[in-house]
Structure formats: structure tokens, C-alpha cells
Amino acid sequence: MTRRNPQTRRRALVTGGAVRLGRAIALGLADAGFDVALGYHRSAAAARATVRALRRRGAAAVALRADLREAAAARRLVAAAARALGDLDALVNSAAGFARTPLASAARAEWDALLDVNLRAAFFCAQAAVARMRAGGHVVNVGDAWARGAPAGWSAYAASKAGLEALTRVLAAELRPRGIAVNCVAPGPVLKPERLAPARWRAITRGRAARPADVVAAVVHFATCAPSVTGRVRDVRGRRP
């Protein structure tokens, strides 16, 4: 187990940090010297397991439930993370919904749910987090390469991720004078959702699923880089078969 030194470790909040890619990001940050608060919605058992894994790596860790579809949830989540760990050095907006919204059948509630979690929550988590950050802080948004070319039927998801890239650039310009960097990691498809059949997943990814380790490395880089590295969107795509 890594020995923990509270004086040298930094502090990060990872939304959607209990499972899948968010969990991998949380563990990668712990290995890079961060204590980690992870936000989760429904995956309580997985969140507890992730906290145990983080602590085995020598990190202080806490799991915090938040429904980021609620307008005030972002502010409460950041406040709880700061109470548990101290003021944040990094925020990773990893929470995301993932669903098709075909033009002929999608309802407004489906659009709203995706935009609320994938885009609005990222803005308000950043708003709350940077109020507690000193110069040298980092906001890392987890986007998606589908922002610039999703398959048919994924309009709301693609629009939310395109908005996240635009948000990254605008916030980077706004926060540059404060020495706070804002960047975005935009992977291609990474981990197959349980509800998708393997054949459907192969069709969606065209055989080019990205490696989680590469995404984690990009997030850790942006969470630790110089403040002058800001406003960037880094694609992380799988290799061609």
C-alpha cells in the first residue's frame, strides 16, 4: 500500500466515480497522489467498493451520493467533498448519461435528462468547485469523440458532448486569469454498457474501442499540468483493427 502524506497529496472530486470509466479515473488519480471524493447516483455498493480500493492505494476517499439531474445537487456535492477532504485541487466531470434519442420517437424528458447530467451538471459543478480553488487548480471534462460524429439516433448525447467541448473552451478563457486550467478528454467508445449486445457494440465502435488506461492517463495529465495548458480537447481513440 502506498504511504499517505496528507501534506503533499492533492484533492479531487470525480463525478460518476463509482463505476466503469469514472472508477478507473478515480483510481488513477489516487495513484498520482490525490485524495478522492467520488460522486455517484445509484451505485452505492460499487461506490463503497471503490472507496476501499482507493484507501488501499493510500488515498483518503469518500463516496457522496448526488442526483446531478437536480439543479442544486452540484453545489451540495462540491460542498460535501470540501468538507470531507478540504478545498479541491481538481474536479473531473465524468458523470454521464448514455442513450439513443431517435428523431421520430424521442421525448423531451429524454433530452432533458441527457443535457442535465452531461452538460448542465458539469457547468454547475465547475461553478461550485472553482469558488474553492486556488491558482493551479484544474477542471477536466470527460467528453466524447462522438461530439464530432456520432451514429444516427444519438442526437441528444452528441449535442451534450459537443456543448461540453464548447464549455471547456469558454471556461478556460474565463478562468485563465485566475490560474485555473480547464481541459477536456474526448475518448471514443471505451467500455460496453451492459445493456448493449456485443454485436451492437462492435457496430457502434467500428472495432475501435479506446483503452481505459489511455483515457485515465490523459485525465491525470490534465489534472496535474501547468495552468498555461488550458482550453484543450484531447481525443483518445482506439486503434483501427
N, C-alpha and C positions, 0 to 999 in steps of 0.2 A: 504494500500500500504506500502511496506517495505521502510523505510527511507534510503536514499543513503548516504554513506560516501565515497567520492572519495579517501580518504587517505587509506582506508582499503580494498576496492574492488580490485579484480584481473581482468585481461583482457583475453578474449578468442576469438578465431576465430573458427567458426563451419562451415565447408563447407557443402553444401547441407542442410543448416539450416532453410530453409523456410517452409518445409512441412514434414509431416509424422514423421519418427523417428528422423530426424535431428532437426525438430522443438521441439520435446519433449526434446531432449538433450539440446538445447539452453535454454529452459525454466528451466530445471533442474539446469543448471549452474548458471542462474540468481538467482535462489533460494539459491544456495550455495555461493553467494557473488561475482559473476563475472559480469562485463560488457561484452557485447557480440557483436561481429561483425559476421553477418551471410552471407555466400556466397550463391548465388542462380544463376540459369541459366535462366529458362523460367518463373518461378512462381513469377512474380513481385507483383501481388496483394496479394498473400499469404505471400510474404516477408514483405510487408508493415504491414499486419495484425500481423505477428509475432513480428515485431518491437514494435508495440503498446502494445502487450501482455507483452513483456519484460520490457517496460517502466512502465507499471502498477505494475510490481514487484519491481520497484525501480532501475532497471539497466539502465545504458547508453547503447544504442543499435543503430546499423546502419545496413542497408542491402546493400550489394555490389554485383553487377552483374558480373559474370565471367563464361566464357565457358571453362571449365577445359580440354576440348579436345585440346585446343591450347597450344603450348609449353610454351609460355611466360605468360599465364594467371595466373599461380600460383604466380609468382613473383609480378605481378601487384596487385593481390588480397591481398597478405600479406602486401604490401606497403600501400595500401589504408586502411586496417584495422589498421595499426600502426598510420597512420595519424589521423584517427578518434578517436582512443582510447588511443594510446600510445603503447610502446613496449609490446609484448604479454607475458603472463604467461603460456598460454596453447593453443595448436592447436588440434582440433578434426577433423580428416579426415573422414567425414561422407558421402560426396558426392559419389554416386554410380549409375552405370547403371545396369539394370537387364533384361536380355534377353536370350532366348534359342539360341544355335548355334549347331544344329544337324550336325553330321559329313557329311551327304550326301548333305546338301544344304547350309551350312553357307558360307558367303563370307568374304573375308579378311577385308573389311570395317567394318563388324560387330565385328570381333575380335579386330580390332584396336580401335574401339570406346570404347569397354568394358575395354580393357587394359589401354587405355589412361586415362579414368576417374577413374577407380577403383584402379589402381596401380601407373602409372606414375605420375599422379597429386598429389598423396599422398607423393611421394618422393620429388617432387619439391616444394610443399607447406612446407614440413618439412625443406628442404634446406633453403628456404627464411625465415621461421619463427625462426629457431634456431639461425640464424645470429643476431636476435634481442632479444634473450632471455638471461637472467642471470641464474646463478646456481639456481636450484629449479624449472626450467621450465618443462613443460610436453607436450609430443606429445601422443595423444591417437588415434589409428587407429580403425575404426569400420570394423571388418572383417565379417566372416560368418562361422558357423559350417560346411557349405557345402564345405569349403576348404578341408575337410577330408571325404567327402562322399555325393556328390550331385547326384540327379537323372540323368538318362540318358538324354543327349541332352543339358546339361548346362555346357559344357566343358570350354568355354572361361570365363564364370562368376566364375566357381570354380577355374580355374587356376589363375585368377586375385586375388582372395581372399587368395589362398594358397601363392601366391607371397607376399601379404601384411603381412602375418604372418612371412615369412622369412625376409622381410624388417624390421619388428618390431624388431626382434632379433638382426639383424646386426647393425641397427642404435642404439639400446640400448647399445651394446658393444662399438660402436664408440663414443657415447656421454656421457657415464658413467664418464669419467674423467672430464667433464665439469659440472657434477651435473645435467644433464638434463635426465629425465626419458622418456622412450618410451615403451608403452604398447599397447595391442590390446584387444578389447572386441569382441568376436565372437558369436553373437546370432544365434540361429536357426531362422527360418522364424518368422517374427514379425507381420507385417501389410500387409493385402492382397492388392496387386496392383489392381487399378480399372479395368484394362483390363482383369483380370483373373476371370473366373466364379467361384462361390463358390465351386462347386464340384471339379474343378481342384485344387483349393487352398487346400481343405481337402486332396486330394490325395498327393499333394506336401509336406504338413506338417505332414502327417500321424496323424492329430489331435493334434499336439504338437506345436502350435504356441507359441512363447515366449511372455511374458508380456512386453510392452514398459517400464513400471516403473522399472522392474528389469534391463533392459539394461541401462536406464538412471542412475540408482544407481551405476552400475559398471563403467560407463564413469566418473561420478562425483568422484568416489573413485580414479580412476587413474589420474584424473586431479588435485587432491589435496594431493596425498600420498607423503611419503618421497621419495627423489631421489633414495634411495637404492632399492626401489621397481621398478624394470625395467626389460624389456625383457620378460614380461609375456603375455600369451594369456589366457584370461578367457572366457570359454564357458558359455553362458546363454541360456538355452534350456527350452522349455515348458514342463510341466508335462505330463506324459502319461495319456490318457483318462481312 
